Amino acid sequence: MTRQILVTSALPYANGHIHIGHLVEYLQTDIWVRFQKLVGNRCVYVCADDTHGTAIMIRARQEGRSELEVIGEMRESHLKDFTGFGIEFDNYGSTHSDENRALCAEIWQSLRQADLIVERNVERFYDPVEETFLADRFIKGTCPKCGAEDQYGDNCDKCGSTYDATEVINPISTLSGATPVRRESLQLFVELEKLHGWLNEWTQTGGHLQEEIANYLQGHFLNDPLRDWDVSRPARYFGFEIPDSPGNYWYVWFDAPIGYIASTHQWCKANGEKLEDWWKSDRTEIHHFIGKDITYFHTLFWPAMLKTAGLNLPKKVHIHGFLRVNGEKMSKSKGTFVMASTYLKHLDPAYLRYYYASKLSSRVEDLDLNLDEFVARINSDLVGKVVNLASRTARFAQPTGLSAQYPDDGGLFAEAAAEAGKIAELYEACEYAQAMRAIMVLAEKANKYVEDNAPWTLKKDPAQAGKLQDVCTVALNLFRQLAVYLAPVLPQLAEQTGRLLNAPMKSWDEAQTPLVASPVNLFEHLMKRVDPAQVQAMTEESQSAPAAAPAATPQVDSSSAAATPAPTTANAFGDTLEALTKEPLTEAYCSIDDFVKVDLRVGRVLTADFVDGSDKLLKLTLSLGGDVTKTIFAGIRQAYEPATLVGRMVVFCANLAPRKMRFGTSEGMVLAAGEGGTQVFVLSPDSGAKVGHRIH
């Protein structure tokens, strides 16, 4: 029976351009959608730009134009990048649409009727110049604990204390430099705890989530009462005003996922369909593809909204890890923070589509783009094994075309046809890496056939013309099978193969029947080998490209030390003096006796949790081995999703005096490098170290 499937991927935020890290998700989704369409299922892929929020509002203000101009320009840029990588949406909308506004109102009313909305007055700082309430990151002042100046509104980098923004001494707004004033604002919350029992059942049964995600939710959220979800923001704010709460706007995380439905609605109107057939029908399967950083919203808040509104719940939420390049976080200084548009200037998008597919699985694992392996794998697999089949035989088959009957190939075509079911199951399960390996095994067998029969030698003997035609017929049919199996990953290769053999690919089943008595068109170049110089040029351009400041980042006085550019001289490994310039070596020496007083240990993260009331802290439980544990509050929330830390070995100071905080007592300090905020990198011991080892 033909399945009816609605697929979404996370909505890209309209405040930044697409980079190769984002593409992990959109390519994974596009491959899955193309596979579903190829096997004959009715599959619709919708997405949209996520357009609301303070960051968009501030960027527009800084650039002296309207929010609509900003989001309109970014939508065009996003679509250009997606198109460049062959990512095809059935509809690409915007959360700032009439359809989304109307649907937000309907779902909001459902939450009201279910008695899930509660209102509370919350005191916050307000910028009288910019006329907006300030998030903690937009407030700086003197630490109320140690007196250190120029500290953010919730945490002191000097003494490590946390506090409410309203406790900061001599606060200033980083947006305008004005002194903020205290002002109460009405905040609206969803009482998620009222759906705790149902959410527990939905997340833990039915196979909607990967097992590790279900366990993560159970261990970190569902074992305790669920927090009320703050779903409003006071004016000024770029978004939709809440109809029954004038002056308040739906928080971006309320209206963004509803954008999935709004984009579907736009597609329905354009294609004569009914929205209820896709969001209220038992026949429709909904599949979300998202990154692990937004697990919380898509597996708790979003299902709660859908359940309350009587809408279809996702059959599956497919969650993936992050992209690392050469084993590390993407880095502009190393040229590995590559924008999609920069990649397209230098390299074929098919390369990245295949490389990602060769690495992706159904598990929540980070994907590593090793640039040396990238070159080797494309040249070996795609050029050396797949395209090679056609390039070595097509020109010999062009005068006569394919044989009238399919020749004896020793069972190769039948063997490859029998693999169709297995490969299809792997695509369905998002086990792309296994699918690529299975396809390459078939490619290796096909290449051996060509090597054994040497058509270039047969061509020299006119008496062997018949055998030459048969060998080319077999080789090109085996190539066509591979092109069918790779079509979800390499749609352009599938189109080229269809033109070459006068047989456009429209169905997965075309790998079951060989082509015969068909003309072979003039061979067109299918794919070039990757030149390492192209990769080098891409990284060099990424290194030198000017970094666009985040829209929400306040302007820095050009006379300040922070604005002084760091020296760019680098050693043989590319290491510059940038970090050392920002934090020079201390001139005060310590003795070996001082050093040995610090008890540095290897620990393992048993649990990692968000800390209510703090934008910077995570609560970690560290094991020293056996049942010996330490509780630590670490200021790494902006850099790490808790789930990514569980099980990881870290280095920490075990004899730091316990510090009582309003969240609990911290019994040590995890060691990390970086400048703070999102640029924090937790240190790990080398392989072989054991939990409990002392650092000497």
Residue pairs with C-beta under 8 A, 6 or more apart in sequence:
2 40
2 41
2 42
3 36
3 41
3 42
3 43
3 285
4 41
4 42
4 278
4 281
4 283
4 284
4 285
5 36
5 41
5 42
5 43
5 44
5 284
5 285
5 286
5 287
6 43
6 44
6 46
6 264
6 278
6 279
6 284
6 285
6 286
6 287
7 29
7 32
7 33
7 36
7 43
7 44
7 45
7 46
7 286
7 287
7 288
7 289
8 45
8 46
8 47
8 260
8 263
8 286
8 287
8 288
8 289
9 25
9 26
9 29
9 45
9 47
9 288
9 289
9 290
10 25
10 289
10 290
10 291
10 294
11 47
11 48
11 49
11 50
11 95
11 256
11 257
11 259
11 260
12 18
12 22
12 47
12 49
12 50
12 78
13 49
13 50
13 53
13 55
14 49
14 50
14 51
14 56
14 70
14 71
14 74
14 75
14 78
14 94
15 53
15 55
15 56
15 59
15 70
15 74
15 550
15 551
16 74
16 548
16 550
17 74
17 77
17 78
17 81
17 339
17 340
17 341
17 548
18 26
18 77
18 78
18 81
18 82
18 339
18 340
18 341
19 330
19 337
19 338
19 339
19 340
20 323
20 325
20 330
20 338
20 339
20 340
20 343
20 352
20 369
21 322
21 323
21 330
22 340
23 85
23 340
23 352
23 356
24 291
24 320
24 322
24 323
24 356
24 360
24 367
25 289
25 290
25 291
25 320
26 82
26 85
26 87
27 85
27 87
27 352
27 353
27 356
27 357
28 289
28 318
28 320
28 356
28 360
28 430
28 432
29 45
29 87
29 289
30 45
30 86
30 87
30 88
31 353
31 357
31 427
31 432
31 488
31 489
32 287
32 289
32 318
32 427
32 430
32 488
33 43
33 45
33 88
34 88
34 487
34 488
34 491
35 424
35 427
35 428
35 488
35 508
36 43
37 43
38 484
38 487
38 488
38 505
38 507
38 508
39 424
39 507
39 508
40 507
40 508
44 90
44 91
44 264
44 267
44 278
45 88
45 89
45 90
46 89
46 90
46 91
46 92
46 93
46 260
46 263
46 264
46 267
47 89
47 91
47 92
47 93
47 263
48 92
48 93
48 94
48 95
48 97
48 259
48 260
48 262
48 263
49 71
49 74
49 75
49 78
49 92
49 93
49 94
49 95
50 95
50 252
50 256
50 259
51 67
51 71
51 94
51 95
51 96
51 238
52 95
52 96
52 237
52 238
52 239
52 240
52 249
52 250
52 252
52 255
52 256
53 237
53 238
53 239
53 252
54 132
54 135
54 233
54 237
54 238
54 552
55 550
55 551
55 552
56 67
56 70
56 71
56 238
56 551
57 67
57 132
57 236
57 237
57 238
58 175
58 551
58 552
59 70
59 551
59 552
60 66
60 67
60 69
60 70
60 238
61 130
62 551
62 555
63 70
67 238
68 96
71 94
71 96
75 92
75 94
77 341
79 92
80 341
81 340
81 341
81 344
82 89
82 92
84 340
84 341
84 344
84 349
85 340
85 344
85 349
85 352
85 353
86 349
86 350
86 353
86 491
86 492
90 267
91 263
91 264
91 266
91 267
91 270
92 263
93 99
93 100
93 259
93 262
93 263
93 266
94 100
94 259
95 252
95 255
95 256
95 258
95 259
95 262
97 259
97 262
97 266
99 262
99 263
99 265
99 266
100 240
100 255
100 258
100 259
100 261
100 262
101 240
103 258
103 261
103 262
103 265
104 240
104 250
104 254
104 255
104 258
105 243
106 309
107 258
107 305
107 308
107 309
108 117
108 242
108 243
108 244
108 250
110 308
110 309
110 310
111 117
111 190
111 305
111 308
111 309
112 244
114 308
115 194
116 190
116 191
116 192
116 194
116 195
116 308
117 188
117 189
117 190
117 191
118 188
118 189
118 191
118 228
119 186
119 187
119 188
119 189
119 245
120 186
120 187
120 189
121 184
121 185
121 186
121 187
122 184
122 185
122 186
122 187
123 166
123 182
123 183
123 184
123 185
124 133
124 134
124 165
124 166
124 182
124 183
124 184
124 185
125 133
125 134
125 139
125 153
125 165
125 166
125 171
125 173
125 180
125 181
125 182
125 183
126 132
126 133
126 134
126 180
126 181
126 182
126 183
126 185
127 133
127 134
127 138
127 173
127 175
127 176
127 178
127 180
128 178
128 180
128 181
129 173
129 175
129 176
129 177
129 178
130 173
130 175
130 176
130 178
130 236
131 235
131 236
132 175
132 235
132 236
132 237
133 183
133 185
133 233
133 234
134 153
134 165
134 173
134 175
134 180
135 615
136 152
136 153
136 154
136 165
136 615
137 152
137 153
137 174
137 552
137 615
138 153
138 173
138 174
138 175
138 552
138 554
139 152
139 153
139 165
139 168
139 171
139 172
139 173
139 174
139 180
140 150
140 151
140 152
140 153
140 168
140 171
140 172
140 174
141 149
141 151
141 153
141 168
141 169
141 170
141 171
141 172
142 148
142 149
142 151
142 168
142 169
142 170
143 149
143 151
143 156
143 158
143 159
143 161
143 163
143 168
143 169
144 161
144 163
144 167
144 168
144 169
145 156
145 159
145 161
145 163
146 156
146 158
146 159
146 161
147 169
148 156
148 157
148 158
148 159
151 157
151 158
151 168
152 616
153 165
153 168
153 171
154 162
154 163
154 164
154 165
154 614
154 615
154 616
155 161
155 162
155 163
155 614
155 615
155 616
155 617
155 635
156 162
156 163
157 635
157 676
160 635
160 659
160 669
161 661
162 614
162 616
162 617
162 633
162 661
162 662
162 663
163 662
164 613
165 171
166 182
171 179
171 180
172 178
172 179
172 180
173 179
173 180
174 554
175 554
185 234
186 232
186 234
186 245
186 247
186 248
187 230
187 232
187 234
187 248
188 230
188 231
188 232
188 242
188 245
188 248
189 228
189 229
189 230
189 231
189 232
190 228
190 229
190 231
190 301
190 304
191 228
192 199
192 226
192 227
192 228
192 229
192 300
192 301
192 304
193 225
193 226
193 227
193 228
195 226
195 304
195 307
195 308
196 222
196 225
196 226
198 307
199 222
199 226
199 300
199 303
199 304
200 218
200 222
202 208
202 303
202 307
202 313
203 209
203 214
203 217
203 218
203 222
203 299
203 300
203 303
204 214
204 217
204 218
204 222
207 316
208 313
208 314
208 315
208 316
208 317
209 217
209 299
209 316
209 317
209 319
210 318
210 319
210 362
210 363
210 364
212 363
212 364
212 643
213 295
213 299
213 317
213 319
213 364
213 643
216 295
216 643
216 646
217 295
217 299
217 300
219 607
220 607
220 608
220 609
220 610
220 642
220 643
221 296
221 300
226 300
227 612
229 301
230 251
231 250
231 251
231 253
231 254
232 242
232 245
232 248
232 249
232 250
232 251
233 239
233 248
233 249
233 250
233 251
234 247
234 248
234 249
235 247
235 248
235 249
237 249
239 249
239 250
239 251
239 252
239 255
240 249
240 250
240 255
241 247
241 248
241 249
242 248
242 249
242 250
253 297
253 301
254 305
257 297
257 298
257 301
257 302
257 305
258 305
260 288
261 275
261 279
261 311
264 275
264 278
264 279
265 275
267 273
268 274
268 275
268 277
268 278
277 283
277 284
278 284
278 312
279 286
279 311
279 312
280 310
280 311
280 312
281 312
284 312
285 315
285 316
286 312
286 313
286 314
286 315
287 314
287 315
287 316
287 317
287 318
288 298
288 314
288 316
288 317
288 318
289 318
289 320
290 298
290 317
290 318
290 319
290 320
291 319
291 320
291 321
291 322
292 319
292 320
292 321
292 322
292 364
292 641
292 643
292 644
293 322
293 641
295 319
295 641
295 643
298 317
298 319
299 317
303 313
303 314
306 312
306 313
306 314
307 313
318 362
318 430
319 364
320 360
320 364
320 365
320 367
321 364
321 365
321 366
321 367
321 644
322 366
322 367
322 644
323 330
323 366
323 367
323 368
323 369
324 330
324 366
324 367
324 368
324 369
325 331
325 334
325 336
325 338
325 368
325 369
325 370
325 371
326 334
326 336
326 368
326 369
326 370
326 371
327 368
327 370
328 334
328 336
329 681
330 336
330 337
330 338
331 337
332 542
332 543
332 545
332 547
333 543
333 574
333 576
333 578
334 539
334 543
334 574
335 538
335 539
335 540
335 541
335 542
335 543
336 371
336 539
336 542
337 542
338 538
338 539
338 542
339 542
339 545
342 538
342 541
342 542
342 545
343 349
343 352
343 538
345 538
345 541
346 534
346 535
346 537
346 538
346 541
347 530
347 534
347 535
347 538
348 527
348 528
350 382
350 490
350 492
350 493
350 527
351 374
351 378
351 382
351 530
353 489
353 490
354 377
354 378
354 381
354 382
354 436
354 486
354 489
354 490
355 369
355 374
355 377
355 378
356 367
356 432
357 432
357 433
357 435
357 436
357 489
358 377
358 381
358 432
358 433
358 436
358 437
359 367
359 368
359 369
359 432
359 433
360 367
360 430
360 432
360 433
361 430
361 431
361 432
361 433
361 434
362 429
362 430
362 431
364 643
371 535
371 539
374 530
374 535
375 530
375 532
375 535
378 529
378 530
379 529
379 530
381 436
381 440
381 443
382 490
382 527
383 527
383 528
383 529
385 440
385 443
385 444
385 447
386 443
386 479
386 482
386 483
386 486
386 493
387 493
387 526
387 527
388 447
389 443
389 446
389 447
389 450
389 475
389 476
389 478
389 479
389 482
390 475
390 476
390 479
390 497
390 500
390 523
390 526
391 523
391 526
392 450
392 455
392 456
392 475
393 450
393 455
393 471
393 472
393 475
393 476
393 479
394 472
394 476
394 500
394 520
394 523
395 523
396 455
396 456
396 458
396 459
396 468
396 472
397 469
397 472
397 473
397 476
397 520
398 520
398 521
398 522
398 523
400 465
400 469
401 517
401 518
401 519
401 520
402 469
402 472
402 473
402 476
402 477
402 501
402 515
402 516
402 517
402 518
402 519
402 520
403 469
403 470
403 473
403 516
403 517
404 516
404 517
405 516
406 413
406 473
406 474
406 477
406 514
406 516
407 470
407 471
407 473
407 474
409 449
409 474
409 478
410 449
412 445
412 446
412 449
412 474
412 478
413 474
413 477
413 478
413 481
413 514
415 442
415 445
416 442
416 445
416 446
416 478
416 481
416 482
416 511
417 481
417 511
417 512
419 438
419 442
419 485
420 485
420 508
420 509
420 511
420 512
422 438
423 435
423 438
423 439
423 485
424 508
426 432
426 434
426 435
426 438
427 435
427 488
432 489
435 485
436 489
439 482
439 485
439 486
442 478
442 481
442 482
442 485
443 482
446 475
446 478
446 479
446 482
449 474
449 475
449 478
450 471
450 475
453 467
453 471
455 468
455 471
455 472
455 475
458 464
458 467
458 468
458 471
459 468
472 520
473 514
473 516
476 500
476 501
476 515
476 520
477 514
477 515
479 497
480 497
480 501
480 503
480 510
480 511
480 515
481 511
483 490
483 493
483 494
483 497
483 505
484 494
484 505
484 508
484 510
484 511
485 511
486 493
486 494
487 493
487 494
487 505
493 526
493 527
494 505
495 504
495 505
496 524
496 526
497 505
498 504
498 505
499 521
499 524
500 520
500 521
500 523
500 524
501 515
501 518
501 520
501 521
502 518
502 519
502 520
502 521
503 510
503 515
503 518
556 562
556 563
557 563
562 582
564 581
566 576
566 577
566 578
566 579
566 581
566 582
567 576
567 577
567 578
567 581
568 576
568 578
569 576
569 577
570 576
579 675
582 675
597 655
598 653
598 655
599 653
599 654
599 655
599 694
600 651
600 652
600 653
600 654
600 671
600 694
600 695
601 624
601 651
601 652
601 653
601 654
601 692
601 693
601 694
601 695
602 649
602 650
602 651
602 685
602 689
602 690
602 691
602 692
602 693
602 694
602 695
603 622
603 623
603 624
603 630
603 649
603 650
603 651
603 652
603 654
603 691
603 692
604 622
604 623
604 647
604 648
604 649
604 650
604 691
605 620
605 621
605 622
605 623
605 645
605 646
605 647
605 648
605 649
605 650
606 621
606 622
606 623
606 629
606 646
607 619
607 620
607 621
607 646
608 618
608 619
608 620
608 621
608 640
608 642
608 643
608 645
608 646
609 618
609 619
609 642
610 618
610 619
610 637
610 642
611 617
611 618
611 619
611 633
611 637
611 663
612 663
613 662
613 663
614 637
614 663
615 637
615 638
616 635
616 636
616 637
616 638
617 633
617 634
617 635
617 637
617 663
618 633
618 634
618 636
618 637
618 640
618 642
618 645
619 631
619 632
619 633
619 663
619 664
620 631
620 632
620 633
620 634
620 645
620 670
621 629
621 630
621 631
621 632
622 629
622 630
622 631
622 632
622 650
622 652
622 668
622 670
623 629
623 691
624 630
624 654
624 691
624 692
625 690
625 691
625 692
628 692
630 652
630 654
630 667
630 668
631 664
631 665
631 666
631 667
632 652
632 666
632 667
632 668
632 669
632 670
633 661
633 663
633 664
633 666
634 669
634 670
634 672
635 676
635 680
636 670
636 672
636 680
636 682
638 677
638 678
638 680
639 674
639 677
639 678
639 679
639 680
639 681
640 680
640 682
645 682
648 682
648 684
649 684
649 685
649 689
649 691
650 670
650 671
650 682
650 683
650 684
651 670
651 671
651 683
651 684
651 685
651 695
652 668
652 669
652 670
652 671
653 668
653 669
653 671
654 668
655 668
656 667
656 668
656 669
658 665
658 666
658 667
659 665
659 666
670 682
671 682
671 683
672 680
672 681
672 682
672 683
673 680
673 681
673 683
674 680
674 681
685 693
685 695
